[in-house]
Amino acid sequence: GQQLNQSPQSMFIQEGEDVSMNCTSSSIFNTWLWYKQDPGEGPVLLIALYKAGELTSNGRLTAQFGITRKDSFLNISASIPSDVGIYFCAGYNSGGSNYKLTFGKGTLLTVNP
Amino acid sequence: EAGVTQFPSHSVIEKGQTVTLRCDPISGHDNLYWYRRVMGKEIKFLLHFVKESKQDESGMPNNRFLAERTGGTYSTLKVQPAELEDSGVYFCASSRKTGGLYGYTFGSGTRLTVV
């Protein structure tokens, strides 16, 4: 089946630093998604990317959909303590009966105040 | 609107016992999905309901897992008998439209520990 390789597995940074994480896939997706999971909660959608090459921002978050449609990255600028959590990339192929998300293993982010 | 509700939030059971997890989707969402995350691994798709029908259960690990959605409202996921490797966080999600991401929302999950 489709697999996503997400890196890094974990990051420990100082407040105010920028963060970058990425995801690569063995196959093509036509939609890339980035989720954040806070402790005790479910994944919450941060950014959705629908077109190869697309660069999208949401506040301090910026994500890009790779040209090959097999990769994506997420940047967080000027990190703050509430950025702590697990970040997941997910791939999705719309159309037909497609409905399931394929997730990476997650990046655990710790921000030291 | 109320979100996707799952309970219990935590469950600790002994190997060989039975556990039933429940998910209440967002009202009006015909599509309901179950996912599972084993510690340190990816969140994996288990199955998808459209109303009361199973659209795809290709992700179900084995026949110890039984999902139902009577009446097309809430869903239950029963594990019988539970094994150690079943431990993990079980997420439910619901969405309004098949094949689309409209309103695709996750619940807070049930953390299952089998000892």
Interface residues (C-beta under 8 A of the other chain):
Chain A: L4 T31 L33 G40 E41 G42 P43 V44 L45 A48 F88 A90 Y92 S94 G95 G96 S97 N98 Y99 K100 L101 T102 F103 G104 K105 G106
Chain B: V4 S9 N31 Y33 Y35 G40 K41 E42 I43 K44 F45 H48 Q55 D56 G59 F91 A93 S95 T98 G99 G100 L101 Y104 F106 G107 S108 G109
